[in-house]
Amino acid sequence: MSFSVNTNAGAFAALQNLGASNKLLDITQSRINTGLKVSSAKDSAAIYSIAQSMRANVSGYNAVNSSLDRAQSELDIAIAGAEAISDLLIEMKEKAVAAKDAGLDAASRTALNDEFQELLSQVDSIANNAVFNGTNLLTGDSLSAITNADGSETISASVSSLTAADLGIDTADISTAGTGTPNTLVPTGYTTPINSGDALSALNNYMDANFNSLYNNGALYDQSTGDFTNSGGADSADQVAFALGNDMGVSPGVLVSSGSFIFIDSGSLYIEGSGASATFTASPTSSGGGASGAVDSIEAAIETVNTTLSTLGATSNRLAIQKQFTGQLSDGLEVGIGNLVDADMAVESANLTAIQTKQQLGLQALSIANQAPQSVLSLFR
């Protein structure tokens, strides 16, 4: 060991150790203050980058929750409106059925119709005011909610408009009993073809949906004229009866001679006396007015509203399931981030005590090392 007043190796070593202790103390104090063992990229670049990506996903799921909450509120308003309309329609049906009673006097039927019209007006009032955040599902708007962190996936839904016009009851009137008027008949005689108007449109729609491969090939059926062509080449309305009757297992003779006939109602083609099929019915329906026609219209409207309620309810349940799942995902990500970056406070507390002790000992060691040069003075006494 040399005695030097210019170089104090012991002091240098003590100073380095004291500096290391101070640095550890700064790190520990930062962890205690923030609760994080990785609070910046300087602490651990890789872990900080992973944690930031996970935080971005959590932020995305927060937006998903907000979107789901908004959509749920839109659905809640729509369901409340549809349920109210359903109740109104049930009450309107009661009024219409009561008005069908031929024994009612005019004053009673007028009173029933006044109540009926008030209920009818309320249907539109409810449908038009079932609005949340500018969206009204009961007048044709669509619902959409994001379901993933980057907004690329959505839940969407739309239902039939429930205004009186769209339900087909806007012109309903029960001021008369009414028995309904016959459907518009499409002639099936040997001389009058179905060659224009609603009848032709209905027939074309039916052929597209049911017999496209057999007839709609330009050879056996002509969409522009509605003509069917048999092997003899005849073009007339009797060929309509022949072709359709043959496909439904009904002889052409029966269709003509027994009084069965093709008829059209609301743009759909029907054959009275035919077997069941997608667009055919066993008998013509009433399309008339008065209480009788109102009952038919209201029953159809009730079915539409019930279908709407079913769709809205199913979508609401789906949103609730998605919201629960999104919450679980978000919570899982939060826990994952914590596992990566959170400090163990028990460990940090123990570290703080140890480092503070090291710091104090380092100060003592530095003090002792700084006294070593003074021992040289004893050599000169």
Secondary structure, 3 states (H helix, E strand, C coil): CCCCCCCCHHHHHHHHHHHHHHHHHHHHHHHHHHCECCCCCCCCHHHHHHHHHHHHHHHHHHHHHHHHHHHHHHHHHHHHHHHHHHHHHHHHHHHHHHHCCCCCCHHHHHHHHHHHHHHHHHHHHHHHHCCECCECHHHCCCEEEECCCCCCCEEEECCCCCCHHHHCCCCCCCCCCCCCCCCEECCCCCCCCCCCHHHHHHHHHHHHHHCCCCCCCCCCEECCCCEECCCCCCCCHHHHHHHHHHHCCCCHHHHHHCCCCEEEECCEEEECCCCCECCECCCCCCCCCHHHHHHHHHHHHHHHHHHHHHHHHHHHHHHHHHHHHHHHHHHHHHHHHHHHHECCHHHHHHHHHHHHHHHHHHHHHHHHHHHHHHHHHHHHC
